[in-house]
Amino acid sequence: MSLVKNKNIKWNISLYRYLIYFPPGGGGNFLSSLTAKFLGYDVPTKFSATGNSHDHGQGEWKNPLEKKVCMFGDYFEIDYRPNCMVYGAHQGPLLELKEEYGNLKIIMITAQDNEDYWHIARMMAKKAWPTFLTYPGEYEKLKGADWPEYEDNLPNKSKIVHDDVAEISYGYTLDWYKKANTENFIDYKIKFKTIFGLDDLDLAAEMSNILDKPVTPEITNFINDYQTLNKEIYFAN
């Protein structure tokens, strides 16, 4: 879609908009929710059993146009909506989008080391791959000789499947950061470790400084609940 040619887009420059730029498994859906909460928008706070903070488009994230959060991920042409104040993206015409809005700030989730890459890959395996394997032909294309027959949520039931798709995700994550680290449209950076409470930085304070908004008790509880759950699932050992 050409942003220049779309006459239905009406730019609002009175407030900043924010786009969270991240690889699958990097915590960006949570950070998008957190950003929306800082800005005063009502977003769902329920987390899945895998520590996910959205539902891969099955409900709230594929929301009506009056909603203010848009998670288009890899699917800008399908899921982009021009009226939103918070976006979540893995890729897309982000520089063009930023230039057209004029008031869009892009926050990138950064990885510091190979440990981060592997954590992101394993989160992608548990959080995203159960949905990916439902896409037509995807399971048959990837199925290894020792994979069990398909069933829902297989990466969280079979270690063999989980480990195989985590390997695929690791390669994807390396490639994503190789490209993302060269982009010149990034305004702010938040460390992967900070999102999950794995370093000495305070996520609430970091986002408060970026957004110029106060930290409320709801935000503090939201962060604590997310970090506690994900630490139990992914960082206990």
N, C-alpha and C positions, 0 to 999 in steps of 0.2 A: 504494500500500500504506500503511495506517495503522500507524505505528510503535507507537502506543499500544495498538492492538488485537492486535498480533502477539504471542501468548503464547509463541512459540518463542524470542524474543529474550531472551538472558541477558546483562545488562550486567556488564562487568568493569571496576571502577573502580580496580583496583590499579595500572594502568599507563596512561599517556596513549596515546591513539590519534591518528593524524594524517590529515588530509584535504588533499590538494593541489588547489587550486581554480585553474583555468586555462582559457584558450581553446584550441581545437585548433591545433596548431602552436607552442604556447608553451613547449614543453620540459617539460610536466608529467608525462609518462610517465617521462622520465628522472629527474625530481626525486622521483617516487614510488619508483622503484627505489633511488635514492640514500638516501632516508629509510629504506626497509626494510633496506638494508645497514647503516646506522648503528644500527638497532635489533637487528641480529643475525639477520635473516631471509634465507634463501637465495632469491635472485631471479636470473633470467637476466641475463647481462651482454653478450650478443651484440647488436651494432648492425647495422641494415640498411644497404644501399648509399645510402639517402637520409638516414642519420644518425638513424634512428628507434630507439627502445629498447624497442619492444613490437610485437606482431604483429596489432593490431586484432582481438583475440578469436579468432584462428585456433588458438591453442594455449595457451601458458602463462598468458595473462591471463584466459582462461575456464577457471580451474583448479578442482580439487576443493575442497570445503568446508574441508578441513583446512589449506589454504593461507592465508597471512596478508595477501596483497595483493589488493585488489579494485579494478579499474578499471571503474567503471560509466559514466564519460563523460557522455553524454546519456541513458543508458538505465537510470535508477535502478530502474524497475519490473521490468526484466528481469535486470539483472546485479548488483544490490545483494546483499551477503551480510553478515549481522550479526556474524559471528565474526572479521572481519578487523581488523588493526591499522593498516593503511595503505590509504587510499582515494585514488582519482583521479577528479575530477569536473569537468565543464563546467557542469553545472546540476543541479537536483534540490531536494528539500525539506531543504536543508542546515541551516537554523536549527532545524527540528524534529528532525533527526538529532542535532545538537549538544546540544539540550536533553535528548533521551532518553538519550544516552550519558552525559553529565555529565563525561566525561574526554576529549572529542574536541577537539583543537586544529586550527584551519583555517589553512593557509598559502596565501596567494594570490601568484601570479606577476604582478607589475606591469609595465606598459609606461610608459616615461617620455616618449615623443615619437612623432611620426609615422613616423620611421625604424623604431622598434620595431614599430609596427602593420604596416608593409609587410613587415618581415622575418618576422613571425609569419604573415602572409597567404601569403607565398611558401613558407614551410615547410609550411603547411597544404596548399598546392597539391601539393607534392612528396610529402609524407608521408601525408596523409589522403585526398586526392581519388582516388588510384588505387583505393582501396577503395570510396569513395562511388559511383564510376561503375559499380561492379558491382551496385549495388542495382537491383532490377527497375524499369525505366522511367526511371531517372535520366539515363542517357546520352541517350536520345531526347528527354527533356524539355529538356535544356540544349544540345543539339547546335546549334552555329552553322553558318551556310551554308558556311563555309570549313573546317570540322572534317573530319579524315579519318575513315574507317570505324573502328568501335570495335576496339580490341585491348587486351590487358592492359597496365597501367602506362602508359596513354596520356599523362597529364600530364608524365611524365618522358621521353617520346619526341617529343612535338609541342609546339613553342614556342607555337603558336597556342592550343592547348588549355590549356597551362600558364598563359599570360597571362590567358586568359578566366576560369579558375577562381580565379586569384589575385585578380582584381578582385572576384569574388564573395566571396572569403575576407576581403578587406580591409574590405568593408562589414559582414560578419559580426563581424569583430574589433572594429571601432569600436562596434557595437551591444553586443557582449559587455562591453566595458570601461565603456561608459556606464552599464550596469546594475550591474556588479560594483563599480564605484567608489563606489556608494551603499550597499553592503551593510554591516550593522553587526555581522556575526558573524565578522569576520576577526581572528585572533589575531596572525599574523605575516605579513610581506611579504618576498618575495625578488624582486629586479629581474630582468627578462628578460636584460638585459646581463650580470648577474652569473652567471647560469646558463651562458651561452655564453662566459664569459671575456672580455667586451668592455669591462669597466670595471676599476677599481683594487681592487675588493672581492674577497676570497678566498671562493669558494663553500663550500669545506670548512669554513673557520672560521665562516662565517655559519650553516651548518646545525649545526655542532657546538654553537654557542651556543644555538640554538633547541632542539635535542634534548637538550642536556646529555649528549652522548656524545663519546668521543674520536675523533680522526681516525686511521684506520689506513692502512697502506700500500695495502691493497686499495682503500679509498675514494679515496685520492689518485690511484691509477692509473686507476680507473673514471672519475673526473672528467676527468683529462687525456686519456684516450682519446676520450671523448665530445666534449670541447671541440675537440680537434685535428681530428677527423673533420668536425664540423659547420662549423668555420672554413674548412676546405678546400672544402666544398661550397657554403656560403652567404656567406662573408665574405672571400673571397680578393681580391675587387676593391675 
